[in-house]
Amino acid sequence: TAVPILQELIEKGEEEDACIELLSNILEVLYKAQKVKPGFSAGPSSPSRIHLGKHLVKVKKHVQLVLERLLHTVNRRVIVLERENSLRSHYVACMAAILSQMDKDHYSSYIQAFPSRAELMDFLMETFILFKDLIGKTVYPSDWMVMNMVQNREFLRAINQFATTLTEMFLSSSSFELQLWNNYFHLAVAFLTQDSLQLENFSQAKRTSILAKYGDMRAKIGAAIRDMWYNLGHRKIEFIPGMVGPILEMTLVPELELRKSTIPIFFDMMLCEYQLTASFSRFEDEILRKLDSEVEGGRGDEQYKQLFESILLSCCRGHPELAKPGENFVALVTGLLERLLDYRAVMNDENKTYSMSCTVNLLNFYKEIDRQAMYIRYLYKLKDLHISYENYTEGAYTLLLHARLLKWSDEANTAPMQGLHSPSLHTQRQLKEALYNQIINYFDQGKMWEEAIHICKELAEQYESEIFDYEMLSEILQREAKFYEKILKVLRPSPDYFAVGYYGQGFPTFLRNKVFIYRGKEYERREDFEMRLLSPFPNAEKLKTTSPPGPDITGSPGQYIQCFTVQPVEEAKVRFKDRSIPEQITNFYKANHVQKFSYSRPFKKGPKDPDNEFATMWIERTTFVTAYPLPGILRWFAVTTTTTNIISPLENAIETMMKTNEKILSEINRHQNDPSLPVNPLSMLLNGIVDPAVMGGFAKYETAFFQESYLKEHPEDQGNIDKLKDLIAWQTPLLAEGIRIHKRKVTEDLRPFHERMEQCFVQLRAKVESQYGVREMISFEDRRSGRPRSAAWGPDWDRLSHAGDSTEAPPTPKPAPRTAEGEDRRSERKENRSSTFFGYWRQETRLSVPELPEPKDDKRRLSRNMSESSLGSCDGKQPPPSREPSTAGTPSPTALSPSPTGFGGRVKSASKAPPLPRRISPTVYEAFLEQSDA
C-alpha cells in the first residue's frame, strides 16, 4: 500500500523529503532481506533453506513492485528537478538502489510489461539521455569515490541489459531505430570516458582499491560497444561519419587492451564505406577533424600513434583493395598525430616560441592536404600568439595568408569566420578589405612600411578602378604617403640574425638535430637572446663551438644547443643597380626578404707568420639557406641546405677592404644628411684607418700579398691582387671626404687630434697615389636637399661580392701631368660648391678630391681639359674631346675607365714619386719613400 502512495506523491512533487526517506527505508529493508543466509549446517531440503527460498521469492516480488511503480517515476523526477536542487542527489541514490536490486528476471519482466513498442522505446530513450546527463554532470562530488563507483556499477549493468533489448527488439529491418542505437553508442562512450573511471589519474593505492572492488569497467563497456557495432551488419553505413568521433574518443583512452580491441572498428568503418562508394573520404575527413580537437584536449600519446599505425596497416594489408589507400590514410593520420602531439607538448609553455613552430607545422600540414577550414583555424591561432608577443610583422604575414585565399568579388564567405571579424562581412570582398586594413596596421607597428605600401596600392586599385570609392581612395593614398615619409625619417635598427642548432635525442621531433635561423628583436643582445632561447630547456647544455657536432652529440639522449650570430646575404636588386638610392631604402633590403645567411670562421693554414697574421688567415664560410625568407609567418625558419666554402687570405683581404670602404661611405652619407650627428664614431673610424699606430692600415696586406715572391707562388691571384690595389686606391678619396667633414665638425678640444689625423692621411695618400695611382670621385649638387645615398658600387658589384672569382684587370691608363691652371679651376669649384652629395660611383660621374693641405708640387695638379671633361660628364653626356692634339693609337693620359673592382671615375696610375706633402720635412719624406719602395 505504501508504494502506490509514494508514486502519487512523487509524481505531484509533494512531501518529497518524507517520500525519499520512506523509499530509502523500504529499499534498505529489501536489500537486507536479500542478504539473509541459511545456517551453516542446513541442507538443501532443510526447513530453514526452504523457508529462506520462500522468503527470497517474496522479497523479489516486492522489488518487482517497487521497480514497476517507482523506477520510471523516480527517473522522471530526476529529469524535472533543477541541478542545484538538493533532493536530486537523493533521488539518484534511490534510483541506483533500485537498479542494484534488479536481476535479469526483473529487467526481462520490466521490459515486457510495457504495453507497446513505442512506450518501451520512449523509456529507453529517456533512460539513455538521463544516464548520459548524470555521467557528464554527476550529482556527487568527485572525491566521493564510493558513491560514484556504486552508481557507475549499476549504470553499467543497466546499460548492458538495455543493450540486449536493443539487439532483440530494435535491430531487424522492420524494427530498426537509428536514433535509439545512436543514443546507446553515445551513452556507452560517455560512460567509458568519464573522469571517475580514468584510473591512471589516481594514486596507486586508490587505483588498487578500485580494481579490487569494482574492476576496470572501461574494458567491459568497451567490449560491449565493439560487439554492438559488429551486430549492426549492413546498418553500419548509417553511423558513418556520425560515430567516428565517439569511437575515436573511446580508442584514445590510455588503456592498452581497450585500444587493441577497439581500434579495429576504424578499419571496419573504412571497409564499410569503401564497399559502397569505392572510397572512405567521409570517414577520413571526420577522423582528421575530430583527431585535432581530441589531441588538443589532452588525449592521445605516442603509444596510441604506434598502435594505430600497426593495427590498421595489418588490417589493410589483409584486404588487397584497401592496401594502398589504407597505407596512405595511415601515413596521413600518423603524420597529423605526430604534429598534434608536438603542438600539445608545448602549447602551455610560458615561452610560446615553440608553440608557434608547432602551429606552423600544423597549418602547413592542413594546407598540403587541402583542409582549408583547419588551415584558417591555425592561422588565427598563430596570429594571436604573434600579437601577444608584439610580433606585429609576423602577425601581418600570417593574416596575409588568409587574405590571399579570398577574391575581390561579392561571392559569399564559405569558410568559418575567425578572429574578431564582424558577422556583417558577408562577402569575400568585405572580409578581404577588413583583413588588408588590419594587415596594414600590423605592418605599420612592425615598421615594415614597404610591405604596408604594397597592400595600400592593391586597395587603392580596388577603390579607384573597381568600386570607385574615391573617399576611401583618398584615405588610403594619404596612409601610403605617410609610410613613404616614415621610411626616410624614422630610425629603423636592423635586426641581428642567429643560427640555432638543437642536437640530441632529448628534444622533441620538430627540433631534434635541426638548425634554425632566428630573427632577433630590436636592439636584442645575443646574451639576452640565448637566455630566452634556453629558458624552455633548463637542462640543455650550450655548445661552445660553432662547428657541426658529431654523432656522439646528435645521438645522445641529452639536449645540446648551439647558437651564434650569422649575417644576412642580400640578394642583388637589379632595380637599384647603378642608381643613387637613399640608404634608408637600401638598408631595409639588406636585412629583410633574406633567405641566405653566412657565418665566417677564421682559421690558420700553412706556416705561421708571427708578424703578419693576414698572410695565413683563411676563412671557412658556411652559407645557410632557410625554407622561407625572413621575416615571414615566424621569427625563425629551419635551414634546408648548408654549403661551406673556403676563402683565401687574399680574398678575405679584398672583402675586408670592401666592407671598410662601405663603412666610410655610410658614415659620410649619414653626416651629410644630418649635420647634428656626433662626430665621435667618424673620428674613431677614420683614425683607425689612417693612423698606423692604431690599426696599421693596409700595410699588412702589402707585406703579405704584394711581394714578387707571392706572385711567383700564386700567379693565378694576379687579378685579385689588382682588385685589392684598386680598393686601396679608392679608399683615399673616401678618407679625404671623411676628414673634410671631420674638420668642419671637430671641436677645439679635438683639434690636435684632427691635425694629427690629417698629417697621417697626407703621408698615407702620398704613398697610395705613388704606388697605386690616383682615384678621384665626382661630386655633384643634390638639388633635393641632400638626402643620404647608398653606394651602388658599379656594374661589377656582383663580381666584387665574390672576391674569389678570378677576373682580368683592365689596363691602368698612364698618368697625365697636372697643370696649375687645372688646379686653380678645381680650387675655384670647391669654393663655389654649396651642398655636395657624396654619392654612388658611376663611370660618368666623379667625386671631388676634398679640401686638404695642398701639395706644393704644381705638376701634380689636374689639367683644365680634364676638369672640364669630368664636369661635363655629370649630366650623362660624353666629355668633349681634348683640345690638345693626340697621337693616333696612343691612349689618353687620363680617362674615366672602370677599375678592376668595378668603380667608375677617374683612374690614374703614378709613374713618378709623389709630391712633398705639407707639414712633412723632405728628409722624413725621402725616408718614407725609401721604405715604401723597399
Protein Blocks (a to p, Z undefined) as FASTA:
>chain_A
ZZmmmmmmmmnopaklmmmmmmmmmmmmmmmmmmpccdfklcfklmklmmmmmmmmmmmm
mmmmmmmmmmmmmmmmmmmpcfklmklmmmmmmmmmmmmmpcfklmmmmmmmpmbfklmm
mmmmmmmmmmmmmmmmccbdfklmmlmmmmmmmmmmmmmmmmmmmmmmmmbmklgcfklm
mmmmmmmmmmmmpmklmmklpcfklmmmmmmmnopaklmmmmmmmmmmmmnmmmmmmmcc
klmmmmmmmmmpccfklmmmmmmmmmmmmmmmmmmnopaflmmmmmmmmmmmmmmnogac
fklmmmmmmmmmmmmmmpmklmmmmmmmmmmmmmmmmmmmmmmmmmmpmblmlmmmmmmm
mmmmmmmnopaklmmmmmmmmmmmmmmnopaklmmmmmmmmmmmpccdfbdcfbdcehjb
dfklmbfklmmmmmmmmmmmmmmmnopaklmmmmmmmmmmmmmmmnopaklmmmmmmmmm
mmmmmmmmpccddddddddddedjkbcfklgopacdddddehiafklmmmmmmmmmmmbc
cdfbfbdcdfklmmpmbdcdddddddddddddfklgopacdfklmmmmmmgoiabdcddd
dddedjddfklmklmmccdddddddfbdcddfbfbdcdfbdcdddddfklmmmmmmmmmm
mmmmmmmmmmmmmmmbcfklmmmmmmmmmmmklnopamlmmmmmmpmklmmmmmmlmmmm
mmmmmmmmmmmmmmmmmmmmmmmmpcfklmmmmmmmmmmmmmmmmmmmmmnopadddddd
dfkgppaddddebjklmmmmmmmbccddddddddddddfklmmmmmmmmmmpcbdcdddd
dfkbccddddddddfblklpccfklmmmmmmmmnopacdddfbdcdehiacfbdcdddfk
opacjddddfbdcdddehiafklmmmmmmmmmZZ
